[in-house]
Every structure is written in structure tokens, then in C-alpha cells.
Amino acid sequence: MSGTASIRDDDVISVGRRLPRLEAVEPRDERKLFVRFDDGREKIVDLAPALESRRFYKPLRDDDALFRSFRINEYRNAIEWNDDLDFSAMWLEALPPAEFTNDDFRNAMSELDQTLDGMARALELSRRQVAYYAKDRPIPRHVGLAVRYLLEHRHSA
């Protein structure tokens, strides 16, 4: 096979979604991190469940000093603790935010076009509990995850 090919300097080749790059990562309480991506997106993520899911993360589970000693790698596509432990920016991007606020709950109800009764049925909670979450009560992690699930799968029913 023979042939020639050329690409002009201003040609852009795109093969999919751009990989996330980290701009800043800061430790928070427990095993949470504040993450800012280079496109400006920010969130707080909880690494505890992910650290529990893999045996090789065991050193990070209980050692606060080690957990806080991470750095962003030179390519800005991961945080790393040493030559053996790292966590990719893609994984950090895929993790749900650790916090789910009352504003998030109200916005989800609006986006799902749900009343208090409808949201209560969807979450299998009492109407009163849903009203509390829509107002000012702290929202448990499992409820926040359930609402995110409803949002992600609202068109598949």
C-alpha cells in the first residue's frame, strides 16, 4: 500500500469527547475532595465508597495524612499519592457530587414535573418527608442518589 496524505495546520481531528483535566483538587473532611476541572466545573466528591471497593486503596482508607498527601499528576488527568496509587480525572468526573441540597431537590422535582405526592410515590417516602426535603431538612445521601437516578432515567420509562 502506498499513498500520500497531508493535514493542514488548521485542521482539527476529533475522535470523541474531550478528556477531563484537573485544575485544582483540595481535601475536605472525611474522604471528600473539592474538584475543579479546567473547563470551570466544580464539585465535591466522596471517595470513601470507591476506596472501599478496591483492596489496593486500603492504605488511603484510614491514614488521613497519606490521603491528604495527593498531588495532581503532570498531565492533569489524575491525582496520585505515590507510584502505586492514583485516581483518574475520568473517575472523579463520573462520581456524583457528595452534596445534594434542598435547591437541588426542588429543581429535580420541577425538572421531573412532580408534585409532592408524585415525588413521594417515586421515592417511596411520605409526602411529609418530601415536603421537608423540598423546604430545609438535610437530604440523606441515599435520597439524593435516588433523585439523581430518577433524573438520569426519566425518559426511559
C-alpha positions as CSV (number, residue, x, y, z in Angstrom):
1,M,0.0,0.0,0.0
2,S,1.4,3.4,-0.9
3,G,0.0,6.9,-0.9
4,T,0.3,10.3,0.5
5,A,-1.6,12.2,3.0
6,S,-1.4,15.7,4.3
7,I,-3.0,17.7,7.1
8,R,-3.1,21.4,7.2
9,D,-2.0,23.1,10.3
10,D,-5.6,24.4,11.0
11,D,-7.3,21.0,10.6
12,V,-8.8,19.6,13.8
13,I,-9.3,15.9,14.2
14,S,-12.0,15.0,16.7
15,V,-12.5,11.4,17.8
16,G,-14.9,12.0,20.7
17,R,-15.5,13.8,23.9
18,R,-12.5,15.7,25.3
19,L,-10.9,14.0,28.3
20,P,-11.3,15.9,31.6
21,R,-8.3,17.7,33.0
22,L,-7.9,18.8,36.6
23,E,-7.2,22.4,37.5
24,A,-7.4,22.1,41.3
25,V,-8.2,19.5,43.9
26,E,-8.4,20.2,47.7
27,P,-9.1,17.8,50.5
28,R,-12.2,18.1,52.6
29,D,-13.5,16.3,55.7
30,E,-13.5,12.5,55.8
31,R,-12.6,11.2,52.3
32,K,-14.2,14.1,50.3
33,L,-12.4,16.2,47.7
34,F,-13.2,19.6,46.2
35,V,-12.5,19.2,42.4
36,R,-12.3,21.9,39.8
37,F,-11.9,20.9,36.2
38,D,-10.1,23.0,33.6
39,D,-13.5,23.8,31.9
40,G,-14.7,25.5,35.2
41,R,-16.9,22.8,36.5
42,E,-16.7,22.2,40.2
43,K,-18.0,19.7,42.7
44,I,-17.3,18.0,46.0
45,V,-17.0,14.2,45.7
46,D,-16.8,11.5,48.3
47,L,-14.1,8.9,47.6
48,A,-14.9,6.7,50.6
49,P,-17.1,4.2,48.6
50,A,-14.5,3.9,45.8
51,L,-11.7,3.5,48.3
52,E,-13.7,0.6,50.0
53,S,-14.2,-1.1,46.7
54,R,-10.6,-1.9,45.9
55,R,-8.1,-3.7,48.1
56,F,-5.1,-1.6,46.8
57,Y,-6.7,1.6,48.2
58,K,-6.6,0.2,51.7
59,P,-3.7,2.5,52.8
60,L,-5.9,5.5,52.0
61,R,-8.9,4.4,54.0
62,D,-7.6,5.1,57.5
63,D,-4.5,7.2,57.1
64,D,-5.5,10.9,57.0
65,A,-2.0,12.2,56.4
66,L,-1.5,9.9,53.4
67,F,-4.9,10.7,52.0
68,R,-4.2,14.4,52.1
69,S,-0.7,14.0,50.5
70,F,-2.1,13.6,46.9
71,R,-1.0,15.8,44.0
72,I,-2.3,16.4,40.5
73,N,-0.1,14.5,38.1
74,E,1.9,16.3,35.3
75,Y,-0.7,15.5,32.7
76,R,-3.6,16.8,34.9
77,N,-5.6,13.7,34.2
78,A,-5.3,12.1,37.7
79,I,-4.4,12.6,41.3
80,E,-1.7,10.4,42.7
81,W,-0.3,9.6,46.0
82,N,2.8,7.6,45.0
83,D,3.9,5.3,42.3
84,D,1.2,2.7,43.2
85,L,-1.9,4.8,44.0
86,D,-3.8,7.1,41.7
87,F,-7.4,8.1,40.8
88,S,-8.2,9.3,37.3
89,A,-9.9,12.5,36.4
90,M,-12.4,10.5,34.4
91,W,-13.4,8.6,37.6
92,L,-13.6,11.9,39.6
93,E,-15.8,13.3,36.8
94,A,-18.1,10.2,36.9
95,L,-18.6,10.3,40.7
96,P,-21.8,12.0,41.8
97,P,-21.5,15.2,43.9
98,A,-21.3,14.4,47.6
99,E,-23.8,17.0,48.4
100,F,-27.5,17.2,47.4
101,T,-29.1,20.4,48.6
102,N,-32.7,21.4,49.1
103,D,-32.4,23.6,46.0
104,D,-31.2,20.5,44.1
105,F,-34.2,18.6,45.4
106,R,-36.7,21.4,44.3
107,N,-35.0,21.7,40.9
108,A,-35.3,17.9,40.4
109,M,-39.0,18.0,41.3
110,S,-39.5,20.8,38.8
111,E,-37.5,19.0,36.1
112,L,-39.4,15.8,36.7
113,D,-42.6,17.7,36.7
114,Q,-43.5,16.1,40.1
115,T,-45.8,17.2,42.9
116,L,-45.1,16.4,46.5
117,D,-47.4,13.4,46.2
118,G,-45.8,12.2,42.9
119,M,-42.3,12.6,44.3
120,A,-43.3,10.7,47.5
121,R,-44.6,7.8,45.3
122,A,-41.4,7.8,43.2
123,L,-39.1,7.7,46.2
124,E,-41.4,5.6,48.4
125,L,-41.4,8.2,51.1
126,S,-44.1,10.0,52.9
127,R,-45.5,13.2,51.4
128,R,-44.5,15.0,54.7
129,Q,-40.9,13.8,54.3
130,V,-40.7,15.0,50.7
131,A,-42.1,18.4,51.8
132,Y,-39.4,18.6,54.5
133,Y,-36.7,17.9,51.8
134,A,-38.2,20.5,49.5
135,K,-38.0,23.0,52.3
136,D,-35.0,22.8,54.5
137,R,-34.3,19.4,56.0
138,P,-30.9,17.8,55.3
139,I,-31.2,15.3,52.5
140,P,-29.7,11.8,53.2
141,R,-27.2,10.5,50.7
142,H,-29.4,7.6,49.6
143,V,-32.3,10.0,48.8
144,G,-30.0,12.3,46.8
145,L,-28.7,9.3,44.8
146,A,-32.3,8.1,44.2
147,V,-33.3,11.5,42.9
148,R,-30.3,11.6,40.6
149,Y,-31.3,8.1,39.3
150,L,-34.8,9.4,38.6
151,L,-33.3,12.4,36.7
152,E,-31.0,10.2,34.6
153,H,-33.7,7.7,33.7
154,R,-36.7,9.9,33.3
155,H,-37.1,9.3,29.6
156,S,-36.5,5.5,29.7
157,A,-39.9,4.6,31.2
